[in-house]
């Protein structure tokens, strides 16, 4: 009886195989590692921020504005650009930073960075950890030695990488335009042992200028919770094309598990497939942040 009430599309999508596959994706609650929790507590204690709740609320409102901008993208325009990327050649100035990311009105100064560490870093770490564990499960022989973290922020993905592959990381390149975020990331890893060689860059341009062409490929490239902060679809495509060219094996794109986030991932995946190159791994975020 209940089955007959389901729309035809839902019956086609919610097959027994699809439901079983979704069930396999379920995970127990992840506990943030003690080392990271202690690092965050120490960092926040050193900042002496008297209006933390207000800063967190303001940051949350900024992300809501970003989501609203993304939801206003016209579907037909999105489809047209993804299917014909040559239309975005005139926008290939390589991730122009008018503020923090693209032309969005969100900047990470000291106050926003402190609020980010306090309110979002544990959740972003958990989402990255979940996705990286899935990569390890699907590619059991894969152990990345050289990694590029685009939009590294305060290092959530870096901490997750260290948890999933604790012994393989040798060199990590971080791309993060916010000096405040860079400083926070450096502060959080102070005192950690067996760190890989880490280089920080403000832009992809500075990364490619400062390393030899023969050394630009990375075993793994990750961009977590950053594409949504670039409201221009043309600029997103430009960035993803560059990231795809910088990876040797795996490219990971992570966005919030919202309709807007899923739409961004779907668009970027379609574009990569359009370029007729092999996608080693592409995964939706499982965390609806």
Secondary structure as GFF3:
##gff-version 3
##sequence-region A 1 289
A	DSSP	three_ten_helix	3	5	.	.	.	ID=ss1
A	DSSP	alpha_helix	8	13	.	.	.	ID=ss2
A	DSSP	alpha_helix	16	24	.	.	.	ID=ss3
A	DSSP	alpha_helix	34	47	.	.	.	ID=ss4
A	DSSP	alpha_helix	52	71	.	.	.	ID=ss5
A	DSSP	alpha_helix	75	83	.	.	.	ID=ss6
A	DSSP	three_ten_helix	85	91	.	.	.	ID=ss7
A	DSSP	alpha_helix	110	119	.	.	.	ID=ss8
A	DSSP	alpha_helix	121	138	.	.	.	ID=ss9
A	DSSP	beta_strand	146	150	.	.	.	ID=ss10
A	DSSP	alpha_helix	156	164	.	.	.	ID=ss11
A	DSSP	beta_strand	171	175	.	.	.	ID=ss12
A	DSSP	alpha_helix	179	188	.	.	.	ID=ss13
A	DSSP	beta_strand	197	201	.	.	.	ID=ss14
A	DSSP	alpha_helix	204	210	.	.	.	ID=ss15
A	DSSP	three_ten_helix	213	215	.	.	.	ID=ss16
A	DSSP	beta_strand	218	224	.	.	.	ID=ss17
A	DSSP	three_ten_helix	227	229	.	.	.	ID=ss18
A	DSSP	alpha_helix	233	245	.	.	.	ID=ss19
A	DSSP	beta_strand	247	254	.	.	.	ID=ss20
A	DSSP	alpha_helix	259	274	.	.	.	ID=ss21
###
